[in-house]
């Protein structure tokens, strides 16, 4: 099991099926990798060895009984905003220190049904609000590829766990790029499904109209396998849609010959890092050489995407985080003399600076006299952005673009300048506003050794198309 940290999900399943090793042995190897490496990387906020080994033993027993499961015996990690019954769910915030989930999220139920083993919870930006991982109250997470740089966010811990060889795969959430961007920065594959493809029940809400659970894996085949286990309607989530779930693994076949890829001219602009654009353009040329057709398309309202996103997202964050008030659960400040002081002191002490900033922004754009000028106008622009994508997909099967304008920044790069950090979301937020699917697949590194991701964006419920294209590119 010395090479367990290099193993893929599909590779592990082959070894488990052949009897080369047991799930208990594999899980022990991954726990050993965490013990050896995570003190330096900081990907996990909690690891429950006892529970993980018990699940692994049950997976081995299931296999002996001849019972199936598409992920039977495979150890995975989950972001710290996904409920697992009896486990802490802190969202990397002081506000939820000591809180333990009372039930499983739907995605956790489906992983258990598939036979997966739960290793532990990964670090994240507090309440998934951030793009570097630096807003966590728990610990610092380092990029396992370039350790003097951030892993990205908000699912930075999940990306670091996978890229650092401490989990075969992990779940994250993506509200404006929070899976794709850390995947790009850490050199792994990150998939953001279409809105409504995967249930959000049991996932702590940030921006409810944009949040989506997705996967971080070492290759595209693993991503296809995991997405198939997670996808599908859930009656407990009114936003999940009753759309047939294809066999994503079977859909990987076919290559890119004859596929049409659109290059949004607004995403290939001055200001982006020259090496990032060079790696992405190299990837486009490889796809074209493999038989794909490249066409130029336009998403004319993209220039308003960041502003629209930071109005809509902060408004929903303000509403969703109002429930953390020190009354029902989580942290409660001491020394309050009345209910107003309970609210004020608890939220002042319990939330970090970035969370407070977004609550304040969201409360402002929803306030009387300003809602029409900001929030309602942003909703109209959001509709225009969605229509841009619909028109673009009339000309092509998928879009190609950078994931981020820069490689992973060094720690403290955005200190005192949150606007600079927000502008880093310029290539990812549009997909969330439009509800379409997207992924990041590694396409090379810079001269400094920083990974670069190629973003593929597909139409709503077009995951099979972009997974096929990404798998073909990966083979190239």
Secondary structure, DSSP 8 states (H G I E B T S, - for coil): -TTGGG--HHHHHHHHHHTSS-HHHHHHHHHHHHHHHHHHH--EEEE-HHHHHHHHHHHHHHHHTT---TTTT-EEEEETTB--TTSB--TTSGGGTT-B-SS--HHHHHHHHTT-EEEEEE--SGGG--SSSTT-SS---B-SSSTTBB--SSSHHHHHHHHTTS-SEEEEE-SSSTTHHHHHHHTSEEEE--TTSB--TTB--SSTTT--EEEEESSHHHHHHHHHHHBS--TT-TTS-------TTGGGTT-STT-EEEEEGGGS-TTS-HHHHHHHHHHHHHHHHTT-EEEEE--GGGGGHHHHHHHHHHHHHHHHGGG-SSSSSS---SS--SHHHHHHHHHHHHS-HHHHHHHHHHHHHHSTTTTTTTHHHHHHHHHHHHHHHHHHTTT-SEEEEES-SSS--BTTTTTT-HHHHHHTTTTTHHHHHHT-EEEEEEEEE-TT--EEEEEEEE-TT-HHHHHHHHHHHHH-
